[in-house]
Amino acid sequence: MFLGNQKLETLVSTILKFHRGPLLKFAIQVPDFRSSPKIDQWIDLLPNDNIQDFTLHISRGDNHRLPSQLFDFHQLRNLKLYKCAFDPPSTFKGFNKLVNLDLQNVVFAPETFGNLVSCCPSLERLRLMECSSLDCIEIDAPKLKYFEFHGVFRSISFKHSPLLAEVLISFSSMDFVREDRFAFDLIKSLSCLPALEELHLQAYVLEGLAEYGAPKKLPVTLKTLKTLHLSDMYFEKIDEISCSLCLIRSSPSLQKLKITAFTFDVVEAVAEFLRSQKSSDCSLTHLKTVNMQLFSGAESEMEFVKYLLASATALEEMAISPHAGNVSDGGESILNELKQFPRASPRAEIVNSEKK
């Protein structure tokens, strides 16, 4: 719905002004603030004692500074903001009942984000997508169960998140400046989460682990982790592969592993490195399913699968999803070759996930 029409703006204003009874949900999406300058007036007309679900989505233009009235919605359970500037008044005490917070392209005033999260004691789901001014992130959310981040940060710490079970972290740039300890500090922070069961990371972020014991185990472990998804794994980079193995070995409860490959060139040194790894150094006793996405059948990819097959004593399924642009026969020849590899688990099956 295009809200730039003056008659429509008048209609919305009239409805809000004369509405009687509870109003639980309000959602609006506009191209930019200039096309709908009455947004703040509409927010002012909303009853702050019963709004539970609020969405403001501005598609482009400058970040719109949120009006102070929004911070009086004390019954909020779901808050979604896109292209806004978050700068609450000094009297803001948080949203005590907020369960779901979804922020995209939101700009924060200094130290505002940490205060916001700590003042939302009921928060269970938090999404931060391309939000700026988040250099050092500190999460203090005792009921948080799900955290998703896409953007750039220098550091992250989970001060008090005992229920956090699922974490998804991806970076909008591969070239952002990272401290030498970035990868290790990230994994160390994650290892402090006592309920963490599912983790999604981009593999290239792990390269810095080479200084802390890769390709063997890390000095910290992800004891409760059951599902690991490593995306954008460059199979021509030894550091990336060794550090990914290091993380896998440091997750003793791992049951499900998903790898999304990114392979352009054949690098013999990577295949040689993988061949040098001994399955006896690490027995993956709980790993049951492996899913290899965008699999091209490059030698390094094949050796990686061979290592997992030889190490996973409880493996039930190795699912291969061929890269359509790099594989000519639907992956049948690759699958046939993989089926010849030794398997530590007698129950392990190798299947083409595209034909399941």
C-alpha positions in Angstrom: 0.0 0.0 0.0 1.5 3.4 -1.0 1.0 5.8 1.8 2.0 9.0 0.0 -1.6 9.7 -1.1 -3.0 12.6 1.0 -6.5 11.1 1.1 -5.1 7.8 2.5 -3.1 9.7 5.1 -6.3 11.5 6.2 -8.2 8.2 6.4 -5.5 6.6 8.6 -5.4 9.6 10.9 -9.2 9.6 11.2 -9.4 5.9 11.9 -6.8 6.2 14.7 -8.3 9.3 16.1 -11.8 7.8 16.5 -10.9 4.2 17.2 -12.5 2.8 20.3 -11.4 -0.3 22.1 -8.0 -2.0 22.4 -5.5 -1.7 19.5 -3.0 -4.6 19.8 -1.0 -4.4 16.6 0.2 -1.6 14.3 2.4 -2.1 11.3 3.4 0.3 8.6 5.8 0.2 5.6 6.7 3.3 3.6 9.3 4.0 0.9 10.8 6.9 2.9 9.7 9.3 5.6 9.1 12.1 3.2 6.3 10.2 1.5 4.5 9.8 4.8 5.4 12.7 7.1 2.5 11.9 9.4 4.0 8.7 10.8 4.9 10.4 14.1 1.4 11.8 14.4 0.0 8.3 13.9 2.3 6.9 16.6 1.1 9.6 18.9 -2.5 8.5 18.4 -1.8 4.9 19.3 -3.0 3.9 22.8 0.2 3.3 24.7 -1.5 1.0 27.3 -2.3 -1.9 25.0 -0.1 -1.9 21.9 1.7 -5.3 21.9 3.0 -5.6 18.3 4.6 -2.6 16.5 6.4 -2.6 13.1 7.8 0.5 11.4 9.6 -0.3 8.1 11.2 2.6 6.2 12.7 1.3 3.0 15.2 4.0 2.1 16.5 7.5 2.8 17.8 8.8 6.1 17.3 6.9 9.3 14.1 8.3 11.0 14.5 9.3 14.6 11.8 7.5 16.6 9.4 9.7 18.4 9.4 9.7 22.2 5.8 8.3 22.3 7.1 4.9 21.1 9.0 4.5 24.3 5.8 4.6 26.3 4.4 1.4 24.8 5.0 -0.6 28.0 2.9 -3.6 26.8 5.0 -4.3 23.7 5.8 -7.9 23.0 7.0 -7.6 19.4 9.0 -4.7 18.1 10.3 -4.5 14.5 12.2 -1.4 13.3 13.8 -0.8 9.9 15.8 2.3 8.9 15.3 4.1 12.2 17.5 6.0 14.7 17.1 4.6 18.2 17.7 7.4 20.8 15.3 7.0 23.7 14.6 9.8 26.2 16.5 9.8 29.5 13.3 8.6 31.3 13.1 5.4 29.3 13.2 2.3 31.6 12.9 -0.4 28.9 10.2 -2.7 27.6 9.5 -5.1 30.4 7.3 -7.4 28.4 9.2 -7.4 25.1 9.8 -10.9 23.8 10.9 -10.3 20.2 13.2 -7.5 19.0 14.0 -7.3 15.2 16.2 -4.4 14.1 17.4 -3.7 10.6 19.6 -0.7 9.5 19.0 0.9 12.9 21.4 3.5 14.2 22.0 3.6 17.9 23.2 6.5 20.1 26.3 5.6 22.1 25.8 2.9 24.8 22.1 2.8 23.9 22.0 -0.8 22.6 23.5 -2.4 25.7 21.1 -0.5 27.9 18.1 -1.4 25.7 18.8 -5.2 25.9 19.4 -5.2 29.6 16.2 -3.3 30.2 14.1 -5.9 28.3 14.1 -8.8 30.9 11.6 -10.9 29.0 13.5 -10.8 25.7 13.7 -14.2 23.9 14.5 -13.4 20.3 16.9 -10.8 19.1 17.8 -10.0 15.4 20.3 -7.3 14.4 20.7 -6.8 10.7 23.1 -4.2 9.3 22.8 -2.0 12.4 25.6 0.6 12.8 27.3 1.9 15.9 27.6 -1.6 17.3 31.4 -1.9 17.7 31.5 -3.9 20.9 28.3 -5.8 21.6 27.4 -6.9 25.1 24.3 -9.1 25.5 22.7 -9.3 29.0 19.4 -11.1 28.5 18.5 -13.8 31.0 15.6 -15.2 28.9 17.2 -14.9 25.4 16.9 -18.1 23.4 17.7 -16.9 19.8 20.2 -14.4 18.5 20.9 -13.5 14.9 23.4 -10.9 13.7 24.5 -9.7 10.3 26.9 -6.8 9.9 30.2 -6.0 11.5 31.5 -5.9 15.1 34.8 -5.8 16.8 33.9 -7.9 19.8 30.9 -9.6 21.3 30.2 -10.9 24.8 27.3 -12.7 26.4 27.3 -11.4 29.9 24.3 -13.3 31.2 22.3 -15.4 28.7 21.9 -18.8 30.3 19.0 -19.9 28.0 20.6 -18.9 24.6 20.3 -22.0 22.4 20.6 -20.8 18.8 23.1 -18.3 17.5 23.5 -17.1 13.9 26.4 -14.8 13.0 27.3 -13.6 9.6 29.4 -10.6 8.4 28.5 -8.2 5.7 32.1 -7.7 4.7 35.0 -10.1 4.5 37.5 -7.2 4.6 36.6 -5.7 7.9 39.5 -5.1 10.3 39.8 -7.9 12.9 42.0 -8.1 15.9 44.5 -11.0 16.1 42.4 -12.6 18.8 39.0 -12.0 17.1 38.2 -15.6 16.2 39.4 -17.1 19.5 37.6 -14.4 21.5 34.4 -15.1 19.5 34.5 -18.8 20.1 35.4 -18.2 23.8 32.4 -16.0 24.2 30.2 -18.7 22.6 31.7 -21.4 24.8 30.4 -19.6 27.9 26.8 -20.2 26.8 25.6 -23.2 28.9 22.5 -23.9 26.7 24.0 -23.3 23.2 22.8 -26.1 20.8 22.9 -24.6 17.3 25.5 -22.3 15.8 25.7 -20.8 12.3 29.0 -19.1 11.3 30.9 -18.2 8.1 34.0 -20.4 7.9 36.4 -17.7 7.0 35.9 -16.0 10.3 37.6 -18.9 12.0 41.0 -18.5 10.2 42.5 -16.8 13.3 42.1 -20.0 15.3 45.3 -21.3 13.7 47.3 -19.5 16.5 45.4 -21.4 19.2 45.9 -25.0 18.3 44.3 -25.6 14.9 44.1 -28.2 13.5 43.8 -29.9 16.9 41.4 -28.9 19.6 40.9 -25.5 21.2 41.6 -24.8 24.9 37.9 -24.1 25.2 35.1 -26.4 24.1 31.5 -25.9 22.9 30.2 -28.7 25.2 26.5 -28.4 24.5 26.6 -27.7 20.8 24.6 -30.2 18.7 24.1 -28.5 15.3 26.9 -26.6 13.5 26.5 -24.8 10.1 29.7 -23.4 8.5 28.9 -21.4 5.4 31.2 -20.0 2.6 33.9 -22.5 3.3 36.8 -22.0 0.9 38.3 -25.4 0.3 41.4 -23.9 -1.3 42.5 -22.3 2.0 44.4 -24.5 4.5 43.9 -22.2 7.4 40.1 -22.1 6.9 39.9 -25.9 6.6 42.1 -26.6 9.5 40.3 -24.1 11.8 37.0 -25.5 10.8 38.2 -29.0 11.8 39.5 -27.5 15.0 36.0 -26.2 15.8 34.4 -29.5 14.9 36.8 -31.3 17.2 36.1 -28.9 20.0 32.4 -29.7 19.9 32.2 -33.1 21.6 28.4 -33.3 21.6 28.0 -32.4 17.9 25.2 -34.3 16.1 24.5 -32.4 12.9 27.0 -30.7 10.7 26.2 -28.6 7.6 28.9 -27.3 5.3 28.2 -24.9 2.4 31.3 -25.0 0.1 32.9 -22.2 -1.8 35.4 -23.8 -4.1 36.9 -22.1 -7.2 40.4 -23.4 -7.5 42.0 -26.8 -6.9 44.8 -26.5 -4.4 46.8 -29.7 -3.9 48.3 -28.5 -0.6 44.8 -28.5 1.0 44.1 -32.1 -0.1 47.6 -33.1 1.1 46.9 -31.5 4.5 43.6 -33.3 4.8 45.2 -36.6 3.9 47.7 -36.1 6.7 44.9 -35.8 9.3 44.4 -39.0 11.3 40.9 -40.0 12.3 42.4 -41.6 15.5 43.3 -38.1 16.7 39.6 -37.3 17.1 36.6 -39.6 17.2 33.3 -37.8 16.5 31.2 -40.1 18.6 27.9 -38.2 18.5 27.9 -36.9 14.9 24.9 -38.5 13.1 24.2 -36.4 10.0 26.4 -34.4 7.6 25.1 -32.2 4.9 27.5 -30.9 2.2 26.0 -28.1 0.2 27.3 -26.8 -3.2 29.6 -29.8 -3.5 31.8 -29.7 -6.6 33.8 -32.9 -6.1 37.1 -31.1 -5.8 39.9 -33.1 -4.3 40.0 -31.1 -1.1 36.2 -31.5 -0.7 36.5 -35.3 -1.3 39.3 -35.6 1.3 37.3 -33.6 3.8 34.4 -36.0 3.4 36.7 -39.0 3.7 38.1 -37.7 7.0 34.6 -37.2 8.4 33.5 -40.7 7.3 36.6 -42.2 9.0 36.1 -40.2 12.2 32.3 -40.3 12.8 31.6 -43.6 14.6 27.8 -42.9 15.0 27.2 -41.4 11.5 23.9 -42.3 9.9 23.8 -40.1 6.8 26.2 -38.2 4.7 24.0 -36.0 2.3 25.7 -34.4 -0.7 24.0 -31.6 -2.6 25.9 -31.1 -5.9 26.8 -27.7 -7.2 24.6 -27.5 -10.4 27.1 -25.2 -12.1 30.1 -27.4 -11.5 28.7 -30.9 -11.7 27.6 -32.4 -15.1 25.8 -35.6 -14.2 23.8 -34.6 -11.2 26.6 -35.8 -8.9 26.3 -39.5 -9.6 30.0 -40.1 -10.3 30.9 -38.1 -7.2 28.5 -40.1 -5.1 29.8 -43.4 -6.5 33.4 -42.4 -5.6 32.4 -41.3 -2.1 30.7 -44.7 -1.5 34.1 -46.4 -1.9 35.5 -44.5 1.1 36.0 -46.4 4.4 33.4 -45.6 7.1 33.8 -45.8 10.8 30.1 -46.3 11.2 28.5 -49.4 9.7 25.1 -47.5 9.6 26.4 -44.6 7.5 24.7 -44.0 4.2 25.9 -41.6 1.5 23.0 -40.0 -0.4 22.3 -37.3 -2.9 20.1 -34.8 -1.0 18.7 -33.5 -4.3 17.1 -36.8 -5.0 15.8 -37.7 -1.5 
